[in-house]
Every structure is written in C-alpha cells, then in structure tokens.
Amino acid sequence: MQVETYIKLEEAILLEGEMLPVMEHFYTLQGEGAWTGTASYFIRLAGCDVGCHWCDVKESWTVQEKQIMPIQALVEHVLETGCKHVVITGGEPSLYNLNFLVDQLHAHDIAVHIETAGTNPLTASLDWVCLSPKKFKRPIPEVYPLADELKVVVFNKHDFKWAEEHAVHCPEKTRLFLQPEWSKMDKMMPLILTYILENPRWSLSLQTHKWIHIP
C-alpha cells in the first residue's frame, strides 16, 4: 500500500514515469461529476496512501509486480479506441510521476483528467483536476488552486460541513459537487437534495455507471 512497496520493484523507471503500476484500464463512460456521460478511457493506478473504509476498489490499494506496465503500451491501448479523453484514477494517482504519460497522450491530442484526493503534488500538465478530499488524509494546500472540480462524497450529515471547509480553499471557477456514498444512497439523498436547493452553488453527482451497470 505504501510507496516503498512499488519503489523497490522498478525504482528508476517508476520515478521517471516511463512505467507505472496499472491495476486496470478500460474504455467506458465517465459516470460521475462534471463530465458524466463522456466517452473516457480510464487508467486506474495501483497504490494508495489514503485508504477510505468505504472505498469500493480496495483492491487498488496494493501494488503487485505484474501490474508494472510500460507507458507506451498503455497509450497504444488508448489509441486503438479513438477516444480523446483519458481519466487517471486509483488508488491515489498523485503518488506517481505522471509527466511522461500525460505528455504521450497530449502528443495525440488526448485530454487528460485526474481524480485525486490531492495528498501529493500534481506536477503534470493536466487538463482537468477533480479533487475529491478524504477525511483519512487531507489534501495538501497547493492542490486546491488546481481544482477544476471539487467532488465530496457524502457518507453522513457531518460531511456537508466538511465539504464547505474544502470549498473555501478552491478557486471561484471550481465546480462543486456532492455525491452520496453508494451504500448510504437512500439515507443521504434527501439530505443532499435539500442542501443543494438551499446552497445552489453545489450540484449533484451520481455514480451513474453503477445504475446502468457499466465499468
């Protein structure tokens, strides 16, 4: 789960970003947030320094040697689809040097988005940053100004205050979303709807991919 695990695998190459630990990669529709419904190629990197107890991809927390993948091969998979929109997620993708991957995708006019808890610096020239802060490890201050989108998962009623605590650090341009945690959907949805109606600068995000049964 921690950095030491995968640094030992391919230390020099991983640090340069020419190889990365890829848990899975697939072509689907973006299911959440501002780009919901957009055809997107998802690259889920393994390894996480957050570890949310309600995470629905806990298998992404750890890194296995077999997951280490050359970036060039990964880019070829993206190009085969004709997709012009890539989402880097995890795990926690900010653990890695993403410059080489992003540069390779940009060379083919492919927009690159990231979904991150913001726990580490973002150095690559990303086209869209979705910041999704977690209580288990807060974002670092320098990530807030980069946020195009703030997406807060609502697990209990106290998360509205938590959401506002992060929103004040984001630029005015940042789009604000509240998203019910999947297992608490029935309980939290009425509270979220009421909150958004009373605070209309926030919008609703749903995990639509789970509703329509796609990856």
N, C-alpha and C positions, 0 to 999 in steps of 0.2 A: 504493500500500500504506500510506503514511503519512498522518497526519492532514491535512497540508497539501493533499493531493490533493482531498479532498472538501470541506474548509472553503471552498475557492475556488469551489465550484460554487454553493452556496446558503448562504452563511455565516450570515446572521442566522437564517434559518428552521431550518437544521440545529442551530444552537446552542440554539434554543428547543425543538427536538424535534418540531415540527409536521410535519416531513418527515424521512424517513430513507432511506439507501441500501439498498434491499432487493434482494438477489441473487435470492432465490426465496421463495415462500411456498406452503404446501401442507398439505392435511389428510391425516393418516395415523395410525399408532400410534407411540407412543414406543417406541423399540427398545432403550434402554439404561437401566441404573441402577434407582433405586428405583421409578420409575413405568412400568416396562416393561409394555407391553400396553395402556396407557391411550390412548384416542382423543385426539389432540392436533393442534392447528393450529400448524405450525412457521413461524416467521418468521426467515429467515436473512439477517442483515445483512452487507453487503459491507464490507471493510476489516479489516485485521489488523495488530497490532503484535507478533505472536509469530513466525509463520512456521515451524511444525514441518516437518521434512523428510519425515515420513511422513504428513502431512495428506492426507486423501482428498477434500478440497474446496479445493484450492489456487486454484481459480477465484474463491473468495470473498475472496482477499487484496486484490484491487484493486477500486477503485470507478469506475464509469462514470456519466456524467451521466444517461443514460437510466434508471438504477436509482433515482434520487431519486423517492420516492413519498409522496404526502400520507397522513398517518396516518388520516384519516377514511375514505379509500378502502380502506385496508388493513383497518380494523376492519369495514367492510361485508362484505368477503370472509369474515372470521371469522364474522360473524353469520349469513351465509347457510347455514353448515353446522350451526348449532345447537350447536356444540362449546363446552364450558365450561372448556377447558384449553388455554392457549397456551404454547408454548415459544419463547423468544427465543434464538437461537444465532448463529453466524457461521462464518467470520471471528471477530472479537472484539467482542461487543456492548457491552462495558463502555466502549468508546471514545465512546459516544454518550449524550446526554441522553435517557433513556427515560421520564421522568416523564409526558409527555403521552400517550404510547402506553399506558402502564400504567394511567393514570387513566381513559382512554377505555374500556379493556377492563374495568376494575373497575366502571365505571358500568353495565355489562351483566352483572354478577355472574360474570365470567370470571376464573378463577385464572390468574396469570401466573408462569411459571417462567423461569429463565435458566440457560444453560450457558455458563460463562465460565472463562477462565484466571486471572481475578482480577488483571489487570495494571493496572486503573484503578479508581477509587472507584465503588461502586454507590450511587446516590442514590435510585432509585425504590423504592416500597413493594412489593417483590416477595414472592410467596407461597412461593417455593421457590428456593433458590440451590444449583445444582450446581457446585461448584468442581472444575475439572479442571486442576491445575497442570502447567505445561510447563517443561522444563529450559532452553528457549531464552530465557525471560523469566519470572522468578519472580513469584508473586503479591505484591501489596503487603500489609503486615501487617494493615491494617484490614478486609480481606475475610474473613479466617479466621473471626472470630466470627459472621459472617453465614451460614456454610456449613451448609446442611441436609444436604448430601451431598458427600462427597469421592470423586471418581472418578479413579483413577490408571490411565493407560494403561501397560501393561507391555510394553516393547519388548525389554528384555534383563534378565538376572538382577540387575543392579545397581538396577533400579527398585523392588525391594522396600524397600531402604534409603531410597530417595528417597520412597517412599510414607509410610514411618514418620516421616520428617523433617517432613512436612506434617501428618500426623495429630495430632502432639503440639500443634499450634497451633490445632486445631479444638475446638469445644465438645464436651462429653460426648454431647450429643444427636445429633451429626453421624453419619450413616450412612456407613460406609466400604466402598468398592468397588474391586476390582482388575479391570481389563478388558484382555484380551490384544489387542495391536495386530493388526489383521486379517491382515496378511501374515506374522506370526510365530505365528499361532494354534497350529499343530501343535507347534512347538518350545516355546512358553511355557506352554501349557495345563497340562501335567503339573506344572510348577514352581508355577504359581498354585494348583492344587488342593491340592498338598502344603502350601503356605504357609498357605492358608486353614484347612486342617484343624489345623495347628499354632498358628494365630492366629485363632481363631473369631470375633473381633470384626469381621473383614473378611468381605465377601460377594463373590460372583462376579457380574460384569456382562458380558453378551454383547451383541454387535451383532445382535440377533435380526432386525432389519429386513433385514439382508443375507442371513440364512439363508432368510427367507420371500419375499425379492425384492419388498419394498415400499420406497417412498422413505424 
